[in-house]
Amino acid sequence: IGKSNQVSLKGSITDVMINGERISQWLTEDKVGVNKSVWADRMISDDKDIYYFNGDDSYLAFQTMRGQNSYLRTTSVNVETASEEGLIMFYAEGSEAEGNQEVFAMDLFEGNMRLHYTNADGGLDSAVVSPPGDESFNDMLSRELSAYVQRRSPGSGFAQMQVKSQERTYKDKVAASLTFDRYRNPAHTFFGKVPQAVVDRFPSIFGEGGVTQVPFAGCMSPKRINNVVLRQSNVQTARNVKNGCPKRMVSSLSLKNEGAVKLTYGAMGNISFVMATVARSGNILYMGNSESEYLLVSVDEGRLAIKLVLGGTPTILRSNAVVDTGSKRFIRIVLSGVGSSPGKASLFIDDTKEAGSRLSSPLFELSSSQSLYLGVVPKELGIRGYGYTGCISDLVVKDKIYNFAYDTRRRENVILDRCRTVRSLVGPTELPVTEGVTNTPESVIENLVFGKCASLQTNLAPESFLVSSEGGSMNFLKIDNIRSNEIYIRFQLYFTVSTVSSSGVLFYTQSNDGKQILLKFDDEKVSLSITMGGDPFELEWRGSINDGAPHRIKFSRTSYNIELVVDNKKTIGVIERSPGRGSYGFALESNDDLDSCSNGICIGGAPASVNQDESLGFNMEFVGCISGIMLDKKTYDSSTITPVGNVPRCTEGATMTSAHFFNGQASIVPDVTIPRDPDTRLDLNFKSSRQTGTLVTLLDSQDAIVLQISLDNHRILIKSSAPGTEEQELFPVDEASPFYFCDGALHYLTLRLNPGSASVTVDDNEGEVTVKLAGSPVSLRLGDQFEGCLQDPYLTGIPVALANPRQNSGVLLDSCPKVSY
């Protein structure tokens, strides 16, 4: 890429895809065979007045630039760097040896921007601008540095340094003792580095606490010296400096908590972007001039909606496909008729056309006074609705690729270049860390704020159902009480499935005259079988859907034409018409029998009588999550769908069997008595979505607490009620993640009971804590302020079933499915 035998490219390449996968995901050192002078995730600017400094021997020397006011020294420069230290600008007159030096310099030192100037005594004074706690000056974002020193009267004056980004301005202004009264010779102006010959003329200026000698690494655009504009023609020496800046390409961002981005001015035209969300609604993108001229892209009830207002009746485009499953979706909005005759608007999702319409008026041009907005739209523009929560990447508007590091005017509640797991973005906003814990890594804080430890409480979709057919139990969903002719000869059915089972039934229905439709899957394919009399019609979609990820499935019939779509990859077929098949209509019965699929549509399973028909290839061990069910244009939820058997809600979690969901308020007391035998062992496996909470409490015969084991941020806390005992603590294994026990992983707690004592270990850690007990534990309580999933505990090697507990205060049994996301 980038070079052939004849021609080499100078520029930028973006959006390279091979077999549908973006090549940017491969640009890591372990996967690139040869990389010759290529910057990954950078875009080279074509501004000739921007220079790249290598941090070693690069510098610019300008001709002596002198303004009309000899009592004033000024400079202005744009800076982008990833370094903590480096010389930015050095301007000096005279020489130290002759005692007439005047120095005016800027540098970056220990992350702070500094302005240096000589005082009336010949020494060096400074003004310093430090970044706030949530920002750094070495993040490769562009900032304008400006500074001046001005003598007001002999021996007095002011010095000021200002650092300005797209969003904020910081400055430091100090009174200064100055002697500037005229220009002196010789004069020097350097950017990036000062040659050693010049350093030798000002030895004390570059000493300890003075101007740094570390060469600058990054990009600079010198603007002015002494109020004189700097141009390329003013450059005297350019040592190993390149024109253009390899700007960091930030193509993705995540919005949370009413996040908002104001983008730089754009032009009306085709729009494309990639999105991922589990939010049911929210405004994604706005572009317009007024309440009577705008385009709004939003998620509405799980589907994508485009609203175009052109002065009259709005044009609304709405997708059939849902976009709130958490999967990445490629959105493309094609517009024509800008500023001319009325054109068209079309909506595509993953290259499938979802909607289109002719427009009543020409499209408007964007005025320069307005910008594009992502997320929350300012109230003064008259747009209602909440901001979008989720990820956006690869935004292109009228062929302009947006670089979120540079093409934004304002950002609020946004994380750049880090699209988090979208399910975690809808978690709580409060920081679930108890007070008093210090030295928590910033990455932990950041992830906690964005719900890293709240992912388990988030459903796969607003309503996601756990269907199962394990061990002969049939637990599935039915769409019943529908008209007998509703799927007679044409219909469309959509749903989303997540599973790791090897095979199973996805959809089944049977007509009143024995015709049937069966959709099933195995490790290699999704298979459709339609029997209308005679040999069945077969259609296969080749691929695997049992990887635990959500997969969107569409099955449609229009007369003889059949279409099967999985994740927007389509397989089509045509039912052959033959004399022996009779009618091709499909009529349902009208009755209320739950143990039948002849009066409706069965999803995720079928009655036992059907499943036992081995000729259909039914599998008895299917477990999965079903969501987003839509028949034709009607969406079905818990109010309109019938569960058959035990069909709980799916809670994101996984890979645990017989696992139960605790919502942070729930607890459960199993129907079990703890034996008093020596070395009685209790094993408990858990996944936590919160940094704090009680895992298990041991109770005596009077229900008084004997021992309590809890999560406490970075440790497990063991409290005994025995007099004189102190709280004990256990820590994660050395290689644990910075999220400790709240990392989405399965953790293992082991408790050994002996007369008068208890010993606790976690995750095979070599450390073990032993505490004294005041009494003999008889029963146990699981949960209490714990949020996450707990498996059935094991007591002396025997599982403790929670299906019939002594007490259950809100625990959702068997609601953490065998699905890994």
N, C-alpha and C positions, 0 to 999 in steps of 0.2 A: 504494500500500500504506500503510495506516495512517490514511487520511482520506477521507471522502466529503463530499458537499455538506452532510450533516446532522450527522455524528458524527465526532469525532476520537478515536483510540485513545491511551490512556496505558498503556504496558506494554511487553511484549516479544513479538516475532514470531520464531519459529524454524522451521526445517525447511520453508521454502517451496520447492516444486519446480515447475518448468515443463517439461513434456515430459520428465520424468525427470531433469532437471539441477537441482542445488541452486542457488538464487538467490544464496546467499552467495558463490559463485564470481564473481558479476557485480558485487559491491559495491565497485568501484574507481572512482576519480574519472573515469577516461576512459570509463566505461560507464554511469554514473548520470546521468540527465538532470537530475533535481531531487532534492536532499536537504535537507529543511528540518527541522533539529533532530532528526536521527536519528543515533544512535550505532551504527555497524556493529560486529558482534561484541561487543556489550555486553548485559548483562542488568541491568535496573534493579531494585535491591533495594527492598522495600517497608518497610524498617525506618525508622521515623520519627526514630530517634536517630542515623542516619547522615546526614552532610551532605557535599555536593559544593561544593568551593571552586574558583573559576575561575582562580586564579593572578594576579589583577589587583586587584580591589577587594573581594573576599569576606572577611568575617571574622565571628566570633561573639564577643559580649561577654556574659559571665555575671555574675550578681549575685555580690557578695562571699561567698565560701564559706569559712567558718572552722570548723575542727575543735576538739576539746577540748584537744588538746596544742599549746600555743603554741611548743614547742621542735622541732616537726616540720612539714616542708612536703612534701606528696606529690602525685603526679598519675598518672593512668592514661588512656591514649587509644589507640584502634586507628587505624592509618594505612595508607592505600594511595596510592601516588604513582608517577609516572613521571619526576619531576624530580630533579635533582642537588642543588637548594638550595631552601629554603623555611622560613618560620617555622611551627612547630607550636603551641607553647603559650607564653604569656608571663603570668607572675603577679608582681605587684610591689606593694610597700607603701611608704608614705612618699614622699619625693622627694629627688632628688640635691641640689637647692638647699639643703634644710634639713639635709643630711648624715645622714639617718636612713633611707636607702633599703635595702630588702631585696628582692632580685630572685631569681626562680626560673623558669627558662625552658628550653624544648627547641626545637632546630631541626635541620634537615638541611643540611649544608654539605659540598660536594665529595663527596657520596655517603656521608658519615658522619653518624651520629646523635650529637648533642651535648646535654649537660646543663650549664646555666650557673647559677651561684649566686654571690652576693656573699660575700666573705670578711670577716674581722674588721677588715681595714684599709680596707674600703669598695671594694676592687677586685673584679675578676670572675675566678673560677676555673671550670674545666670538667672534666667527665668525658666521655670519647669512646668510642663503640662503632663499630668499623669492620667492614664485611662481610668474610667470607672470600673467597678468590680465586674460588670457584665460585658466588658469590651476589652479588646487589646489592640494595640497599634501595629501588631505584626501578623495580621490575619489576611494579608494580600488584598485588602479592600482599599480602594482609592481614597485618599484624604488630601485636602489642600492645606498646606502649611504656609502661614504668612507671619512675618515678624518685622518689627521696626524698632529702632532706637533713635531718640530725638532729644537734642539738647535744647532746653528752653532758655537757660541763662548759664553763664559760666559755672561749671561744676555741678549742674543739676539737670534733670530731665526725666524721661520715662523710657521704659523698655517693655515691649509686649510681644507675646507669642500666642498664636491662635492655631488650633487644629480643628478643621471642619470636615465632617463626613457628610454623606447624603442625609443623615438623620439628625446629627447632633453637632454642636459647636462647643469647644472647650478653649479657655484662654487663661493666661496668667499675665497680669500687668503689674509692674513694680516700679517704684521710684528708683532713679538711677543717678549715679554721680558720673557725669560725662564731660569729655573735653572736645568732642567733635566741633571743629570750627572751620576746617578747610580740608581739601583733598590733599593727600600726600603721595609721594612716589617712593618706590615703585608700588603698584597695586596688583593684587592677585585675586582671581575668582575661580574656584574649583568646586566641582560637584562629584561626590562619590569617594574621592580619595585625594590626599594632598601629597604630592611628590616629596621625597625625602629632602631634596635641596631646599624646598620652601619650609619644611618642618624645622630644618636647622636654623633658619632665620628667626624662629619664634620658639625657642626651647621650653620656656616656662609655660607657654600657652598650651602645649601638648603634654605637660607633665601630669602628675597624679591630681585628679579632680578637675582637670582641664578638658580640652576638646579631645575626643577619642581619635585614635589613629586607625581603628578597625575599618577596613573598606566597606562600603555600602553594597548590599546584595538585594537586588530587586529592580523596580522600575521607577523612574523619575521623569517628570516633565518640567524642567526649569521654566518659569514664567517671566519673572522680573528681578532685576537688581537695581536698587536706587531709583525705582520708578521708571526704569528703561526696560522695554519689552525685549526679551531674549529670543533670538531666532537662530536657525541653523547657520545662517551666514555670519553670526557672531562667534561661532565656535572656533577657537584657536587650535586646540588639540583634542582629539578624541581617541583615547587609548583603550583598545579592546572593548568598546561600547557598541552595542547593536541598536539599530533603529527598530522600533516596535516593541511591544510588551507581551510576553506570554501570559495573558490574563487567565486566572483560575476560572474554569468553566463550571459554574454551578447550575445544573439543569434541573434540580429537584428541590422541593421544599415540602414541609408538612405544616399544616395549619391546625391550631388547637385553641380552644377558649376564645371564640370569636376572633380568630386570627385575621389579619388584613394586610394586603400588599398593594401599594400604589405603584404601578409600573410606569416607566417612561412613555412618552407619547408614541402612539403607534398609528397605524393606518387601517381602515376598514378593508377586510379581505378574508380569505379562507383562514380558518382557525383549526389547529390540531394540538392535542396534548394527551398525555397518559395520566390516568387517575386511578386511585384505589381508595375505597372507603367502605365502612359498614354503617355510616350514618344514613338515616332514612330521608333526610332533607337538608337543604343548605344551599346558599348561593355560591357558585364556583367562580364565575367570570362575568364582569360587566364592562361594556364599552358603549359610550354614548355621549351625547351633548346636552340632553335635557330630558324631562319627563315625557316628552313627545317624540324623542329620537334616541332609542337605545336598543342594545341587544343584551339579553341576560341568559346565561347558562346556569342551570341549577339542578340539584337532585330533588325530585318531588315524589314522595312515597316510594322511594327505592328506584325510581326510573329517571332517566335523563330528560330534562325539558329545556327547550329553546324558546324564548319569547322575543319576538322582533316587533318593536313599536316604531311605525313609520309615519306617525301623525294621525292615522285613522284606527281602524279595528286591528288589534294585535294579531300577528301570525304566531301560532303555537305549534311547535313540533315536539312530539313525545315518543320516546323509545318504547318498544315492546320488551326489550331485554332489560333486566334489572341490573343495576350497577353497584348495589350495596352489599355485595357478597364478600368484599375484602380482596378480591382478585384484581390484578391490573387490567384496565380496559383502555384501548386506544380509541380516542374520540376524534372525529374529523367532521367539521362543519364547512360545507362547500357553499359559497355565496357568489352570486353573479348579479350584475345590474347596478354596480356602484356608480352613482351620479348620472346615470343615463336612463334608459327605459326600464320598466319593472323587470326584475330578473327572477331567480329561483333561490331557494334555500333547501339544503339537504343535510340530513344527519346520518352519519355512519358510525357504527361501533364495531371495532375489530374488523373493519372492511366490509361489514354487512350493512346494507342500507336499511335504516330503521324508519325513516320518515322523510317526506319531502313536500314542498308546496311552492306554488307560484306566488309572487309577492304583488301586492296591490299598488305599490309605489316603488320608485328607485331607492336603493340603499343610500344612506347618508354618508358623507365624509366626516371623519373625526376632526373637531376643531382643536387647535393647539392648546386651548385653555383647559381641556380635560384629558384625563389619562385612562388607562385600563386599570381595573381593580380586580384583585383576587380575594375571595372571602367576603368579609363585611363591606358593604357599600355605604358610603357616607349618607346620613339621614337626609341631608339637604338635596340629594338627588331623587328622593321620593320612592326609593326601592324598599319594599318590605321584605321580611324574612330574615332568618338567621344566616350566619356565615357558615361556610363549608368546613367540615372537619375531616381531614384525610390528607392524602398525598397528591401532589401535582408535579409532573415532570415533563420535559421535552416540549415546552410550550412554543408554538410557532404561530405568528399572526402575520398574514400577508408576506410570507417568505422570510420574516425576521425571526431568527432563533433567539429567544430570550435567555440571557445570562443573569440569573437572579442575584449574583454578587454585584452586578454593575447597573443593571437596567431597572433598578427600583428607586423610588423616591422616598418611600416610607415603608417600614415593616413593623408589625405589632403581633406578638404571640406567634412567631414564626421561627422554625428551625431550618436553616439552609443546609442543603447537601446531605440531608440525613432523613430520608423518608422512613419513619419508624413503622413497625408492624402496625397496620391500621387498626387492628382490634384493640391495641393498647392505647390508641389516641382517644378512645371514647371513655377511658377510665376516669376516676375522680381527679380533681385538680389539686386537692389538698395534699400536702407532703406527709405521707404516712410514716413519719419518723418521730419518735418521742423526743421531748426536749432534753437537753443536757448531753446529747451525743455530739461530739466534736470531731473535727478532722475527717468528715465524711467526704470522699472524693467528689469533685464537681460532676463527674460523669454519672455518679449514682444519683445525686440530687436532680440532675437534669432528666434522667430517665424516670425517676420516681414522679416528678412533676408531670411528666407526660404519660403517667399511668402504666409504667412498666410493670409495677407490682399489682396491677388491677385487671390483668388480662383474663384471669380465670372467671371473673364474674360476668364477662361480656358474652352474650349469646352469639352463636355462629351467625345468626340473622335475628331481626326483631322477634320472629317466631320460628324456631327450629325444633323439629321433633325427632326424638330418638326411637327409630323403628328397630325391631329385632325379631329374629326367628331362631333363637338359640334353644337347643334342647327340646324342640317340639312346641315351644310357646310361640304363638303367633301374635305379634304386636305391630299393627300397621295402621294406615290412614285410609279413609274412604271419602270420596266425594259422592254423596248420595242425594236423593230427592231432586234429581235433575230430570228434565223432560226426556221422554223416551226417544225423541228424535234429535236430541242435542248433539250427539256424536254420530248421527245416522250415516252421513256420507262425507262430511267435512268437519274438521276441528283442529285446534292447536293446543297442545299441552306443554307447559314449561314447568320445570322444577330444578332445584339444586340439591346435589347429593354429596356427602363426604363419608368415606368409608375406608377401612383397611382390610375388609373381609375379602376372601378369595373369589366369592361369587354370590349372587343373590338376585331376587326379583325386584325390579324397579317399578313395574307397572303391569296391571292385569285387569282385563274386563271380559265379560262373557255376555253375549246377546241372548234374548229369549228363545232363539232357535238354534242355539249351540255354536254359533260363531264366536271366535275368541281372538283377542290381541294380547300378546305377551312381550314384554321388554325386560331383558335380563342382562347380566354382565358376568364376566369371569376375568381372569388375570390378563387376558390379551384383547378382549373385545367387548363391545356392547351389541347385543343381538336382538333383532326384532322379528317376531313371527306372527303372521296374520293368517288365520284359518277361516275361509269363507265357504268351505265345502271343497272337497278334492284335496290336492296337495297344498300344503301351506306356502304362503309367500314369505321368503326369508330375505332379510337385509342386515348387513353387518357394518358396524363402525369399528375399524381396527385401532386399537390403542388401549391403554390402561387408565382406569379411573379410580383404582383402589390404592391411591398413594396418600390418602388422608386429606388431600386438599379439596376445596369446594369445586365441583364441576357442574356447569349449567347444561341441562339437557332439554332439547326441544324435539317433540315428536308431532308431526302434522300429517294430516291426510286431506287431500282435495280430490274427491272422486277416486280415480285409479292411481293417482300420483302420491307417492309416499316420500317423506323427507325426515331424516334423522340427523340431528345436529348436536354435537358435543363440543362445548367450548368454542363455538363458532366454526368448527370444522364439520363440513356437511357431507352426508352420503344420501343419494337419492335413488329411487327405484320406481317401477311401474308394475302394478298388479296386472297380470295377463288375464284377459277376458276369455273365458272358454264356456262352451255350452253346458258342461256338467256342473258349473258352480252356482247357477241360479242367481238370486238377488245379491247385490253387493251392499245393500243397506245393512245397518247395524242398529237394531232396536233394543233398548233396555226394558227390563220389567219394571213394574211399579209396585214395590212392596217395601217393607221396613226390615227385612231380614239382614242382620249384621253379618251372619255367617254365609255371605254370598257376595259375588262380584257381578251378579247379573242385573242388579238394580243400581249400579253406579260404577265408579272407577276405584280400584284398589291400588294404593301407592306404597311402595316399600315392603310389600308382602302380599299375602293372600290367605284365605281361610285354610285350616288344616286339611280339609277334604281336597282342596286344589293342590296344596303343596305336596301331598302324598302321591300325586300323579307323577311318577318318576319319568314318564315319557316326555314331560314338559321340561325336564332338566332342572327342577326347582332344587334349591339348596336350603338346608335347614339351619345354617349357622351364619346368617347375615345380620350384621349390626351396622347401622349407619345413621347419619343425620340428614333429614329432609327439610328443605325450606323453600320459600319463594314459589309456592305452587300457584299456577295460573292456568285456567282452562279458557281457551279463546281469549277474551279481553277482561275476564273477571278474575280478581285475585282472591285466593282462599286463605283464611287464617283460622284461629281457634274458634271463632264464632260461627264459621260456615263449614268446617271440616269435621268429620266424625272419627275419633280415635277408636280403634278396635283393640281391646286388651290394654295392657299397661304401656302407655306411650307418654313418657315424661318429656320435658324440654331438654334440649341439648345444651350443655354448658361447656364452653371451651376448656379443654383440659387435656388430656390424655394418657393413653397407654396403660391405664390402671383398670383392672377388672374389679367388679363389685365395689366401685368407688362412689362416694357420697359427697354432695356439695353442701358446704357450710357458708352461709351468706354474711357472716360477721356478727350475727346476733343469735345464731342457732346453736343448740347443743343436744346431745343424745346420751341416754343412759342405757347401755345394752343389758339384756336379761342374762346376766352371767355373775357368778360368784367367784371371787379370786381365791384360789386355794392357799393354804398356809404352808405348803411344802417348801423345803429349802430350795433355793435357786429357781424359784418360779419366774418364768421369762414371759415378758410382754413385748411383742413386736408391732410397731406402728409405722406405716408408710404414708407420707403426706406430700402434697404440693400446695404451697402457700402463695396467695396473691396479695398478701399484706405482710409488712415487716413485723407486726406485733400480733399477739393473740395466744390464747391458751390451747395447747394441744390435748392434754389429758390431765385429769384430776382424779386422784385415788381417795376414796371415801371410806370411813369406818361404818360400823353397824348403826350409828346414829346420824349418818350422812354428814359428819364433820370431816373437814379436809385433813388428810394425812400427808399428802404430797401433791404438788402441782408443778407441771412442766410447761413452760411457755416460750414463745418466740419473743425476743426482745432486741429488735434491730439486728445487730451484727452477732448475736449470741443466742444460745438457749439458756434460759434461767430455770434453776431447780430450787424450789422452795419447800422446806419441810416445816411442819407445825411443831416439831419437837423443841422444847425450851432450850434456849442457848445456842441454837444452830443458826448459822449464817447462810444467806443465799449463795448457791454455787452456780458456776457458769461453764458452758461448753461452747467452743468456737468451731467454725467450719474447718474442713481439711485445708491444707496449705494451698492447694491449687483451686480453691473455690473462686467463683466469680465475685466481682465487687457487689453483687446483689445478695450475697450471703445465701440465706435460705429462701429468699423471695426471687428466685431466678427462673421460675417456670420448670425446674427440674424436679424429679422425684427424689425425696430424701427419706432416710431410714433411721428410725429411733428405736433403740433397744433398752429395755428396763428389766433389771434383774432384782427380784425381791428375796430377801432373807430375813429371818427374825430380827427385828430391830434396825434394819438398814435397807437401803436401796442403792443400786448402781446404775448409771445412765451413760450410754454412748450414742454417738450419732455418726452416720455415714462412714462406718468402718474406721473412724478416727481412732488412733492409738490411745488418745487420752480418754480416761474414764473418771467420772465423778461419783463419789460415794457419800451419802448423807445418812444421818440417823433418823429413825422414824419413832414417833411418839406412840403409835398404836398399830393395830393390824388392819390393813386395808381389806375391805370386803367387796366393794363394787368400784366401778370406774365411770367417769363422765367424760365424753369426748366433746371438744369444742368449747366455746365461750369466747366471744370476740375474735374467733379464728375465721379467716376467709380463705377458702380454697377447697381442696378435695382430700378426703381421708379414705383409705382402703379399710375393709374389714380388718380389725386388729387380730393378731394371733396370740393366744394365751396357752402357754405350754405346748406350742406347736399345733394347736387346733384353732381354726378360724372362728372368730366370734361374729355370728351373723347379726346384722342390725335390722333385719326385716321385721322382727317382732320385739321391739325394745320395751323396757319398762317405762321410758319416757322419751318423747321426741318433741323438741321445741323448734320446729322449723327446718329440720334437715331434709334436703331433697335426696331421697334414697335412689341409688343406682342412676344418678344423673350426670356422672362423669363418664362418658362413653369410651369404648375401646377404639378411639379415633385419635390419631396423632397429627397435629397441625404444624 
